[in-house]
């Protein structure tokens, strides 16, 4: 992974991923970063598991935002896009991060 936040630094590490099969609605913030085709399933899960926890959704959504996250409330979701890029090849994630995050213009209730 190239880290361009402070110059250009190559990071080569392996991380063990711990998957949680259930979630309790007691978090300060839920950050979601999934491919667009995965969004409907994630939204369905969060609609019953997140409660009123704020959700920061990193995705490149091109359709109507409100319908893309239904049945979640627009008041609980903030849309953003990381300054990053990646791809998976041969079961390896290769990517890079920049020092910026794009967030939507604030809405009433968020």
C-alpha positions in Angstrom: 0.0 0.0 0.0 1.3 3.4 -0.8 0.8 6.0 1.9 0.9 9.5 0.5 -0.2 11.4 3.6 3.4 12.5 4.4 5.4 11.9 1.3 5.3 8.6 -0.5 5.9 5.5 1.7 5.4 1.9 0.8 3.8 -0.2 3.6 3.9 -3.9 3.3 2.0 -5.6 6.1 -0.5 -8.4 6.7 -3.5 -7.8 9.0 -5.7 -10.5 10.5 -9.3 -9.7 9.9 -11.8 -10.3 12.7 -15.3 -10.6 11.4 -18.2 -9.9 13.8 -21.4 -11.8 13.1 -23.6 -9.6 15.3 -23.5 -6.0 16.3 -25.0 -4.1 19.2 -26.2 -0.5 18.7 -23.8 1.0 21.3 -21.1 2.5 19.1 -20.2 6.2 18.7 -19.8 5.9 15.0 -20.1 3.2 12.4 -17.9 3.6 9.3 -19.0 1.6 6.3 -16.9 1.3 3.1 -18.3 -1.3 0.7 -18.7 -1.7 -3.0 -21.9 -0.3 -4.4 -23.3 -3.8 -5.2 -22.8 -4.7 -1.5 -24.7 -1.7 -0.2 -28.3 -3.1 -0.2 -27.3 -6.0 2.1 -25.3 -3.8 4.4 -28.1 -1.2 4.7 -30.6 -4.0 5.4 -28.4 -5.3 8.2 -27.7 -1.8 9.7 -31.4 -0.9 9.6 -31.9 -3.5 12.4 -28.5 -3.5 14.1 -27.3 0.1 14.2 -30.1 1.8 16.2 -29.5 5.5 16.2 -25.8 5.2 15.8 -24.4 7.7 13.3 -23.1 6.1 10.1 -20.3 7.4 7.9 -20.8 5.8 4.5 -17.8 5.8 2.1 -19.1 4.9 -1.3 -19.3 6.2 -4.8 -23.1 6.3 -5.0 -24.4 7.6 -8.3 -28.1 7.0 -7.7 -30.5 8.9 -5.4 -28.9 8.9 -2.0 -32.2 8.6 0.0 -33.4 5.5 -1.9 -29.9 3.9 -1.9 -29.9 3.8 1.9 -33.6 3.0 2.6 -34.7 2.0 5.2 -32.0 4.0 7.0 -32.8 7.6 7.9 -30.9 10.3 6.1 -30.5 11.9 9.5 -28.3 9.0 10.7 -26.0 8.8 7.6 -23.2 11.1 6.3 -21.9 10.3 2.9 -18.2 10.6 2.1 -15.5 9.4 -0.1 -11.9 8.7 0.9 -9.0 10.1 -1.0 -7.8 6.6 -1.8 -7.7 4.0 -4.5 -7.2 0.2 -4.5 -7.7 -3.0 -6.3 -7.6 -6.7 -5.6 -5.6 -9.1 -7.8 -4.4 -12.6 -6.9 -6.2 -12.4 -3.6 -4.1 -9.3 -2.6 -5.3 -5.8 -1.9 -3.1 -3.1 -3.3 -4.0 0.4 -2.6 -3.0 3.9 -1.6 -4.3 6.6 0.8 -4.1 10.4 0.4 -4.5 12.8 3.3 -7.9 14.0 2.3 -11.5 12.8 2.9 -14.4 14.2 1.0 -17.6 14.7 3.0 -21.0 15.8 1.8 -22.2 19.3 2.7 -23.8 19.2 6.1 -27.6 18.5 6.2 -30.0 19.4 9.0 -30.0 16.5 11.4 -26.5 15.1 10.6 
